[in-house]
Amino acid sequence: MSQITTHILDTARGCPAPGVRVVLSHANDNGFIEIGEDVTDQNGQATALLDEGQALDAGVYQVRFEVSGYFRNRGHNHFYPYVDVVFNVEGDSRPHHIPLLLSPYGYSTYLGS
């Protein structure tokens, strides 16, 4: 499993959000550089953003959840076309699980385990 994983729950429907593209990027002086991607499975999980055993250096990273297609495919109007979560990695190789609680007009996230 990747050092960075995520899980999207659609709180409006009370179920996981499958089929959402998730992009992992690393910050540098010019912005963010994409380093990995995955698509959430039927359980709303993305566990292959990085190769297994690949450790991230210390720094600032971003996970972008491209949620517009998910809502559009279900016929839902929505406010946020994507959700960016920017976070720090200490470089200690510990796993980071970033769940996203999602609805068409709001979201919440946190560092899980």
N, CA, C and O atoms as a GROMACS GRO file, in nm:
protein
  452
    1MET      N    1   0.084  -0.119   0.000
    1MET     CA    2   0.000   0.000   0.000
    1MET      C    3   0.088   0.125   0.000
    1MET      O    4   0.198   0.124   0.055
    2SER      N    5   0.040   0.229  -0.060
    2SER     CA    6   0.110   0.356  -0.071
    2SER      C    7   0.126   0.424   0.065
    2SER      O    8   0.046   0.402   0.155
    3GLN      N    9   0.230   0.506   0.080
    3GLN     CA   10   0.248   0.585   0.202
    3GLN      C   11   0.134   0.685   0.219
    3GLN      O   12   0.099   0.719   0.332
    4ILE      N   13   0.076   0.732   0.109
    4ILE     CA   14  -0.038   0.824   0.112
    4ILE      C   15  -0.159   0.749   0.058
    4ILE      O   16  -0.157   0.700  -0.055
    5THR      N   17  -0.264   0.740   0.138
    5THR     CA   18  -0.389   0.678   0.095
    5THR      C   19  -0.504   0.771   0.128
    5THR      O   20  -0.489   0.865   0.206
    6THR      N   21  -0.619   0.744   0.068
    6THR     CA   22  -0.737   0.825   0.096
    6THR      C   23  -0.862   0.741   0.084
    6THR      O   24  -0.861   0.630   0.031
    7HIS      N   25  -0.970   0.797   0.133
    7HIS     CA   26  -1.100   0.732   0.132
    7HIS      C   27  -1.203   0.843   0.121
    7HIS      O   28  -1.204   0.935   0.204
    8ILE      N   29  -1.290   0.837   0.021
    8ILE     CA   30  -1.393   0.940   0.005
    8ILE      C   31  -1.529   0.883   0.040
    8ILE      O   32  -1.571   0.780  -0.015
    9LEU      N   33  -1.597   0.950   0.131
    9LEU     CA   34  -1.734   0.913   0.168
    9LEU      C   35  -1.827   1.025   0.126
    9LEU      O   36  -1.807   1.141   0.162
   10ASP      N   37  -1.929   0.990   0.049
   10ASP     CA   38  -2.031   1.085   0.006
   10ASP      C   39  -2.132   1.094   0.120
   10ASP      O   40  -2.217   1.007   0.136
   11THR      N   41  -2.123   1.201   0.198
   11THR     CA   42  -2.210   1.213   0.316
   11THR      C   43  -2.354   1.244   0.279
   11THR      O   44  -2.443   1.218   0.360
   12ALA      N   45  -2.380   1.298   0.161
   12ALA     CA   46  -2.517   1.326   0.119
   12ALA      C   47  -2.590   1.196   0.085
   12ALA      O   48  -2.711   1.185   0.107
   13ARG      N   49  -2.517   1.097   0.033
   13ARG     CA   50  -2.578   0.970  -0.005
   13ARG      C   51  -2.552   0.861   0.099
   13ARG      O   52  -2.617   0.757   0.096
   14GLY      N   53  -2.459   0.884   0.190
   14GLY     CA   54  -2.427   0.785   0.292
   14GLY      C   55  -2.354   0.663   0.238
   14GLY      O   56  -2.378   0.551   0.283
   15CYS      N   57  -2.264   0.686   0.141
   15CYS     CA   58  -2.192   0.573   0.082
   15CYS      C   59  -2.057   0.620   0.028
   15CYS      O   60  -2.032   0.740   0.019
   16PRO      N   61  -1.968   0.524  -0.007
   16PRO     CA   62  -1.839   0.561  -0.065
   16PRO      C   63  -1.857   0.630  -0.200
   16PRO      O   64  -1.963   0.619  -0.263
   17ALA      N   65  -1.753   0.700  -0.244
   17ALA     CA   66  -1.754   0.770  -0.372
   17ALA      C   67  -1.654   0.704  -0.467
   17ALA      O   68  -1.535   0.738  -0.464
   18PRO      N   69  -1.699   0.610  -0.551
   18PRO     CA   70  -1.609   0.546  -0.646
   18PRO      C   71  -1.586   0.631  -0.770
   18PRO      O   72  -1.666   0.719  -0.802
   19GLY      N   73  -1.476   0.603  -0.840
   19GLY     CA   74  -1.451   0.664  -0.969
   19GLY      C   75  -1.398   0.806  -0.966
   19GLY      O   76  -1.406   0.877  -1.066
   20VAL      N   77  -1.346   0.850  -0.852
   20VAL     CA   78  -1.291   0.986  -0.841
   20VAL      C   79  -1.141   0.980  -0.864
   20VAL      O   80  -1.070   0.905  -0.797
   21ARG      N   81  -1.092   1.060  -0.958
   21ARG     CA   82  -0.948   1.069  -0.982
   21ARG      C   83  -0.885   1.149  -0.868
   21ARG      O   84  -0.934   1.256  -0.830
   22VAL      N   85  -0.776   1.095  -0.814
   22VAL     CA   86  -0.702   1.158  -0.705
   22VAL      C   87  -0.557   1.175  -0.752
   22VAL      O   88  -0.495   1.080  -0.799
   23VAL      N   89  -0.505   1.297  -0.738
   23VAL     CA   90  -0.370   1.328  -0.786
   23VAL      C   91  -0.285   1.374  -0.667
   23VAL      O   92  -0.327   1.460  -0.590
   24LEU      N   93  -0.167   1.315  -0.654
   24LEU     CA   94  -0.071   1.354  -0.550
   24LEU      C   95   0.038   1.438  -0.613
   24LEU      O   96   0.096   1.400  -0.715
   25SER      N   97   0.067   1.553  -0.553
   25SER     CA   98   0.171   1.643  -0.604
   25SER      C   99   0.263   1.687  -0.492
   25SER      O  100   0.225   1.686  -0.375
   26HIS      N  101   0.384   1.726  -0.530
   26HIS     CA  102   0.486   1.775  -0.437
   26HIS      C  103   0.513   1.921  -0.469
   26HIS      O  104   0.524   1.958  -0.586
   27ALA      N  105   0.524   2.005  -0.367
   27ALA     CA  106   0.551   2.148  -0.387
   27ALA      C  107   0.698   2.172  -0.412
   27ALA      O  108   0.786   2.111  -0.351
   28ASN      N  109   0.724   2.265  -0.506
   28ASN     CA  110   0.858   2.317  -0.524
   28ASN      C  111   0.846   2.468  -0.542
   28ASN      O  112   0.739   2.524  -0.520
   29ASP      N  113   0.954   2.534  -0.580
   29ASP     CA  114   0.953   2.680  -0.591
   29ASP      C  115   0.856   2.732  -0.698
   29ASP      O  116   0.817   2.849  -0.693
   30ASN      N  117   0.818   2.648  -0.793
   30ASN     CA  118   0.732   2.690  -0.903
   30ASN      C  119   0.587   2.643  -0.890
   30ASN      O  120   0.508   2.663  -0.982
   31GLY      N  121   0.551   2.582  -0.777
   31GLY     CA  122   0.415   2.532  -0.760
   31GLY      C  123   0.418   2.385  -0.722
   31GLY      O  124   0.502   2.342  -0.644
   32PHE      N  125   0.326   2.309  -0.779
   32PHE     CA  126   0.315   2.166  -0.748
   32PHE      C  127   0.347   2.083  -0.871
   32PHE      O  128   0.307   2.115  -0.983
   33ILE      N  129   0.420   1.973  -0.848
   33ILE     CA  130   0.457   1.879  -0.954
   33ILE      C  131   0.386   1.746  -0.923
   33ILE      O  132   0.400   1.692  -0.814
   34GLU      N  133   0.310   1.695  -1.020
   34GLU     CA  134   0.238   1.569  -1.001
   34GLU      C  135   0.337   1.454  -0.988
   34GLU      O  136   0.429   1.440  -1.069
   35ILE      N  137   0.317   1.370  -0.885
   35ILE     CA  138   0.405   1.255  -0.864
   35ILE      C  139   0.331   1.123  -0.860
   35ILE      O  140   0.394   1.017  -0.859
   36GLY      N  141   0.199   1.127  -0.857
   36GLY     CA  142   0.122   1.003  -0.854
   36GLY      C  143  -0.026   1.030  -0.871
   36GLY      O  144  -0.073   1.142  -0.850
   37GLU      N  145  -0.099   0.924  -0.910
   37GLU     CA  146  -0.243   0.937  -0.922
   37GLU      C  147  -0.308   0.801  -0.905
   37GLU      O  148  -0.243   0.697  -0.918
   38ASP      N  149  -0.436   0.802  -0.877
   38ASP     CA  150  -0.515   0.680  -0.862
   38ASP      C  151  -0.661   0.720  -0.882
   38ASP      O  152  -0.693   0.839  -0.889
   39VAL      N  153  -0.747   0.622  -0.892
   39VAL     CA  154  -0.892   0.645  -0.901
   39VAL      C  155  -0.955   0.564  -0.788
   39VAL      O  156  -0.920   0.448  -0.767
   40THR      N  157  -1.049   0.626  -0.716
   40THR     CA  158  -1.111   0.556  -0.604
   40THR      C  159  -1.187   0.433  -0.653
   40THR      O  160  -1.252   0.435  -0.758
   41ASP      N  161  -1.176   0.325  -0.576
   41ASP     CA  162  -1.242   0.200  -0.609
   41ASP      C  163  -1.388   0.201  -0.560
   41ASP      O  164  -1.437   0.305  -0.515
   42GLN      N  165  -1.455   0.089  -0.567
   42GLN     CA  166  -1.595   0.080  -0.528
   42GLN      C  167  -1.617   0.111  -0.380
   42GLN      O  168  -1.728   0.145  -0.339
   43ASN      N  169  -1.511   0.100  -0.299
   43ASN     CA  170  -1.519   0.136  -0.157
   43ASN      C  171  -1.478   0.280  -0.132
   43ASN      O  172  -1.467   0.322  -0.016
   44GLY      N  173  -1.454   0.357  -0.238
   44GLY     CA  174  -1.414   0.497  -0.225
   44GLY      C  175  -1.269   0.515  -0.186
   44GLY      O  176  -1.230   0.624  -0.144
   45GLN      N  177  -1.188   0.410  -0.197
   45GLN     CA  178  -1.049   0.416  -0.153
   45GLN      C  179  -0.953   0.432  -0.270
   45GLN      O  180  -0.973   0.375  -0.378
   46ALA      N  181  -0.849   0.509  -0.249
   46ALA     CA  182  -0.737   0.521  -0.342
   46ALA      C  183  -0.612   0.484  -0.264
   46ALA      O  184  -0.569   0.557  -0.175
   47THR      N  185  -0.554   0.369  -0.297
   47THR     CA  186  -0.442   0.317  -0.218
   47THR      C  187  -0.314   0.303  -0.299
   47THR      O  188  -0.214   0.251  -0.249
   48ALA      N  189  -0.314   0.350  -0.425
   48ALA     CA  190  -0.196   0.334  -0.511
   48ALA      C  191  -0.147   0.468  -0.566
   48ALA      O  192  -0.111   0.478  -0.683
   49LEU      N  193  -0.146   0.570  -0.481
   49LEU     CA  194  -0.096   0.701  -0.525
   49LEU      C  195   0.055   0.698  -0.546
   49LEU      O  196   0.108   0.774  -0.627
   50LEU      N  197   0.122   0.611  -0.474
   50LEU     CA  198   0.267   0.590  -0.487
   50LEU      C  199   0.292   0.441  -0.498
   50LEU      O  200   0.207   0.360  -0.460
   51ASP      N  201   0.409   0.404  -0.549
   51ASP     CA  202   0.447   0.264  -0.550
   51ASP      C  203   0.467   0.216  -0.407
   51ASP      O  204   0.513   0.292  -0.321
   52GLU      N  205   0.434   0.091  -0.382
   52GLU     CA  206   0.454   0.033  -0.249
   52GLU      C  207   0.601   0.043  -0.212
   52GLU      O  208   0.688   0.010  -0.292
   53GLY      N  209   0.628   0.088  -0.090
   53GLY     CA  210   0.765   0.102  -0.042
   53GLY      C  211   0.830   0.235  -0.077
   53GLY      O  212   0.936   0.267  -0.024
   54GLN      N  213   0.768   0.313  -0.165
   54GLN     CA  214   0.823   0.445  -0.200
   54GLN      C  215   0.796   0.542  -0.086
   54GLN      O  216   0.681   0.563  -0.048
   55ALA      N  217   0.902   0.601  -0.030
   55ALA     CA  218   0.889   0.695   0.081
   55ALA      C  219   0.905   0.838   0.030
   55ALA      O  220   0.988   0.866  -0.056
   56LEU      N  221   0.825   0.925   0.084
   56LEU     CA  222   0.829   1.066   0.047
   56LEU      C  223   0.933   1.141   0.130
   56LEU      O  224   0.950   1.115   0.249
   57ASP      N  225   1.002   1.233   0.065
   57ASP     CA  226   1.092   1.323   0.136
   57ASP      C  227   1.009   1.422   0.216
   57ASP      O  228   0.891   1.442   0.189
   58ALA      N  229   1.071   1.482   0.316
   58ALA     CA  230   1.004   1.588   0.392
   58ALA      C  231   0.966   1.700   0.296
   58ALA      O  232   1.040   1.732   0.202
   59GLY      N  233   0.851   1.760   0.320
   59GLY     CA  234   0.808   1.870   0.236
   59GLY      C  235   0.658   1.890   0.237
   59GLY      O  236   0.586   1.829   0.316
   60VAL      N  237   0.613   1.976   0.148
   60VAL     CA  238   0.471   2.008   0.136
   60VAL      C  239   0.416   1.933   0.015
   60VAL      O  240   0.475   1.932  -0.093
   61TYR      N  241   0.300   1.871   0.035
   61TYR     CA  242   0.236   1.791  -0.068
   61TYR      C  243   0.090   1.834  -0.082
   61TYR      O  244   0.034   1.902   0.004
   62GLN      N  245   0.031   1.792  -0.193
   62GLN     CA  246  -0.110   1.822  -0.218
   62GLN      C  247  -0.179   1.698  -0.274
   62GLN      O  248  -0.124   1.629  -0.359
   63VAL      N  249  -0.298   1.672  -0.224
   63VAL     CA  250  -0.384   1.572  -0.285
   63VAL      C  251  -0.501   1.648  -0.346
   63VAL      O  252  -0.571   1.723  -0.277
   64ARG      N  253  -0.522   1.626  -0.476
   64ARG     CA  254  -0.637   1.688  -0.545
   64ARG      C  255  -0.740   1.580  -0.574
   64ARG      O  256  -0.710   1.480  -0.639
   65PHE      N  257  -0.861   1.602  -0.526
   65PHE     CA  258  -0.973   1.515  -0.552
   65PHE      C  259  -1.057   1.579  -0.664
   65PHE      O  260  -1.116   1.685  -0.644
   66GLU      N  261  -1.062   1.518  -0.780
   66GLU     CA  262  -1.136   1.573  -0.893
   66GLU      C  263  -1.280   1.523  -0.886
   66GLU      O  264  -1.315   1.423  -0.949
   67VAL      N  265  -1.363   1.594  -0.810
   67VAL     CA  266  -1.498   1.546  -0.775
   67VAL      C  267  -1.607   1.588  -0.873
   67VAL      O  268  -1.718   1.535  -0.865
   68SER      N  269  -1.580   1.679  -0.964
   68SER     CA  270  -1.683   1.729  -1.055
   68SER      C  271  -1.746   1.616  -1.136
   68SER      O  272  -1.869   1.609  -1.147
   69GLY      N  273  -1.666   1.529  -1.193
   69GLY     CA  274  -1.718   1.417  -1.272
   69GLY      C  275  -1.804   1.323  -1.190
   69GLY      O  276  -1.905   1.272  -1.239
   70TYR      N  277  -1.763   1.300  -1.065
   70TYR     CA  278  -1.841   1.214  -0.976
   70TYR      C  279  -1.983   1.268  -0.960
   70TYR      O  280  -2.080   1.193  -0.975
   71PHE      N  281  -1.997   1.396  -0.930
   71PHE     CA  282  -2.129   1.455  -0.912
   71PHE      C  283  -2.205   1.463  -1.045
   71PHE      O  284  -2.324   1.433  -1.049
   72ARG      N  285  -2.138   1.502  -1.150
   72ARG     CA  286  -2.202   1.514  -1.281
   72ARG      C  287  -2.259   1.380  -1.327
   72ARG      O  288  -2.370   1.374  -1.380
   73ASN      N  289  -2.183   1.271  -1.306
   73ASN     CA  290  -2.229   1.138  -1.345
   73ASN      C  291  -2.351   1.092  -1.267
   73ASN      O  292  -2.422   1.000  -1.310
   74ARG      N  293  -2.377   1.153  -1.154
   74ARG     CA  294  -2.493   1.119  -1.072
   74ARG      C  295  -2.606   1.221  -1.086
   74ARG      O  296  -2.709   1.212  -1.019
   75GLY      N  297  -2.585   1.317  -1.175
   75GLY     CA  298  -2.689   1.417  -1.200
   75GLY      C  299  -2.706   1.518  -1.089
   75GLY      O  300  -2.813   1.577  -1.074
   76HIS      N  301  -2.600   1.541  -1.010
   76HIS     CA  302  -2.607   1.635  -0.898
   76HIS      C  303  -2.540   1.767  -0.933
   76HIS      O  304  -2.428   1.769  -0.985
   77ASN      N  305  -2.607   1.876  -0.905
   77ASN     CA  306  -2.539   2.005  -0.907
   77ASN      C  307  -2.438   2.005  -0.793
   77ASN      O  308  -2.458   1.935  -0.693
   78HIS      N  309  -2.331   2.081  -0.807
   78HIS     CA  310  -2.228   2.085  -0.703
   78HIS      C  311  -2.154   2.218  -0.712
   78HIS      O  312  -2.153   2.284  -0.815
   79PHE      N  313  -2.093   2.254  -0.602
   79PHE     CA  314  -2.024   2.382  -0.592
   79PHE      C  315  -1.874   2.371  -0.620
   79PHE      O  316  -1.817   2.458  -0.685
   80TYR      N  317  -1.811   2.265  -0.571
   80TYR     CA  318  -1.666   2.250  -0.582
   80TYR      C  319  -1.632   2.153  -0.696
   80TYR      O  320  -1.672   2.037  -0.691
   81PRO      N  321  -1.558   2.198  -0.799
   81PRO     CA  322  -1.518   2.107  -0.906
   81PRO      C  323  -1.406   2.013  -0.862
   81PRO      O  324  -1.393   1.902  -0.914
   82TYR      N  325  -1.326   2.056  -0.768
   82TYR     CA  326  -1.222   1.972  -0.710
   82TYR      C  327  -1.194   2.021  -0.568
   82TYR      O  328  -1.230   2.132  -0.529
   83VAL      N  329  -1.129   1.933  -0.491
   83VAL     CA  330  -1.091   1.965  -0.354
   83VAL      C  331  -0.941   1.944  -0.344
   83VAL      O  332  -0.892   1.834  -0.371
   84ASP      N  333  -0.867   2.048  -0.305
   84ASP     CA  334  -0.723   2.038  -0.282
   84ASP      C  335  -0.696   2.035  -0.133
   84ASP      O  336  -0.744   2.120  -0.057
   85VAL      N  337  -0.620   1.936  -0.091
   85VAL     CA  338  -0.577   1.926   0.048
   85VAL      C  339  -0.425   1.935   0.047
   85VAL      O  340  -0.357   1.849  -0.010
   86VAL      N  341  -0.371   2.038   0.110
   86VAL     CA  342  -0.227   2.062   0.116
   86VAL      C  343  -0.180   2.026   0.257
   86VAL      O  344  -0.243   2.066   0.356
   87PHE      N  345  -0.070   1.951   0.267
   87PHE     CA  346  -0.026   1.899   0.396
   87PHE      C  347   0.125   1.882   0.399
   87PHE      O  348   0.191   1.882   0.295
   88ASN      N  349   0.178   1.868   0.520
   88ASN     CA  350   0.322   1.847   0.542
   88ASN      C  351   0.352   1.699   0.560
   88ASN      O  352   0.274   1.625   0.620
   89VAL      N  353   0.466   1.658   0.508
   89VAL     CA  354   0.522   1.525   0.535
   89VAL      C  355   0.657   1.549   0.602
   89VAL      O  356   0.738   1.628   0.554
   90GLU      N  357   0.678   1.482   0.714
   90GLU     CA  358   0.801   1.501   0.792
   90GLU      C  359   0.920   1.424   0.738
   90GLU      O  360   1.033   1.447   0.781
   91GLY      N  361   0.898   1.331   0.644
   91GLY     CA  362   1.008   1.254   0.588
   91GLY      C  363   1.044   1.132   0.670
   91GLY      O  364   1.153   1.077   0.654
   92ASP      N  365   0.954   1.089   0.759
   92ASP     CA  366   0.981   0.976   0.847
   92ASP      C  367   0.920   0.845   0.796
   92ASP      O  368   0.920   0.745   0.868
   93SER      N  369   0.867   0.844   0.675
   93SER     CA  370   0.809   0.726   0.609
   93SER      C  371   0.680   0.675   0.673
   93SER      O  372   0.630   0.570   0.634
   94ARG      N  373   0.625   0.747   0.770
   94ARG     CA  374   0.500   0.698   0.829
   94ARG      C  375   0.385   0.717   0.732
   94ARG      O  376   0.386   0.811   0.653
   95PRO      N  377   0.286   0.629   0.737
   95PRO     CA  378   0.172   0.641   0.645
   95PRO      C  379   0.085   0.762   0.679
   95PRO      O  380   0.074   0.803   0.794
   96HIS      N  381   0.024   0.817   0.576
   96HIS     CA  382  -0.069   0.928   0.590
   96HIS      C  383  -0.198   0.888   0.520
   96HIS      O  384  -0.199   0.865   0.400
   97HIS      N  385  -0.307   0.879   0.596
   97HIS     CA  386  -0.438   0.847   0.540
   97HIS      C  387  -0.521   0.974   0.546
   97HIS      O  388  -0.540   1.031   0.654
   98ILE      N  389  -0.570   1.020   0.430
   98ILE     CA  390  -0.640   1.148   0.421
   98ILE      C  391  -0.783   1.124   0.374
   98ILE      O  392  -0.809   1.127   0.254
   99PRO      N  393  -0.876   1.099   0.467
   99PRO     CA  394  -1.015   1.080   0.428
   99PRO      C  395  -1.080   1.213   0.386
   99PRO      O  396  -1.043   1.320   0.435
  100LEU      N  397  -1.176   1.203   0.296
  100LEU     CA  398  -1.254   1.319   0.253
  100LEU      C  399  -1.400   1.287   0.273
  100LEU      O  400  -1.453   1.192   0.216
  101LEU      N  401  -1.467   1.368   0.355
  101LEU     CA  402  -1.612   1.359   0.374
  101LEU      C  403  -1.671   1.463   0.279
  101LEU      O  404  -1.646   1.582   0.294
  102LEU      N  405  -1.750   1.418   0.183
  102LEU     CA  406  -1.787   1.500   0.069
  102LEU      C  407  -1.938   1.510   0.053
  102LEU      O  408  -2.011   1.413   0.072
  103SER      N  409  -1.985   1.629   0.017
  103SER     CA  410  -2.122   1.649  -0.026
  103SER      C  411  -2.118   1.749  -0.141
  103SER      O  412  -2.013   1.809  -0.165
  104PRO      N  413  -2.228   1.770  -0.213
  104PRO     CA  414  -2.224   1.861  -0.327
  104PRO      C  415  -2.188   2.005  -0.292
  104PRO      O  416  -2.141   2.080  -0.378
  105TYR      N  417  -2.209   2.045  -0.166
  105TYR     CA  418  -2.187   2.186  -0.129
  105TYR      C  419  -2.093   2.203  -0.010
  105TYR      O  420  -2.090   2.310   0.052
  106GLY      N  421  -2.019   2.100   0.024
  106GLY     CA  422  -1.925   2.113   0.134
  106GLY      C  423  -1.838   1.988   0.146
  106GLY      O  424  -1.866   1.885   0.085
  107TYR      N  425  -1.732   2.000   0.224
  107TYR     CA  426  -1.643   1.887   0.249
  107TYR      C  427  -1.567   1.908   0.378
  107TYR      O  428  -1.558   2.019   0.430
  108SER      N  429  -1.512   1.799   0.430
  108SER     CA  430  -1.428   1.801   0.548
  108SER      C  431  -1.321   1.695   0.530
  108SER      O  432  -1.343   1.594   0.463
  109THR      N  433  -1.206   1.718   0.588
  109THR     CA  434  -1.098   1.621   0.578
  109THR      C  435  -1.018   1.622   0.708
  109THR      O  436  -1.030   1.713   0.789
  110TYR      N  437  -0.937   1.521   0.727
  110TYR     CA  438  -0.856   1.510   0.848
  110TYR      C  439  -0.745   1.409   0.823
  110TYR      O  440  -0.748   1.337   0.724
  111LEU      N  441  -0.647   1.402   0.913
  111LEU     CA  442  -0.541   1.302   0.905
  111LEU      C  443  -0.589   1.178   0.980
  111LEU      O  444  -0.607   1.181   1.102
  112GLY      N  445  -0.610   1.071   0.907
  112GLY     CA  446  -0.653   0.946   0.968
  112GLY      C  447  -0.535   0.855   0.990
  112GLY      O  448  -0.420   0.894   0.973
  113SER      N  449  -0.566   0.732   1.029
  113SER     CA  450  -0.458   0.636   1.050
  113SER      C  451  -0.487   0.508   0.976
  113SER      O  452  -0.408   0.414   0.981
   0.00000   0.00000   0.00000
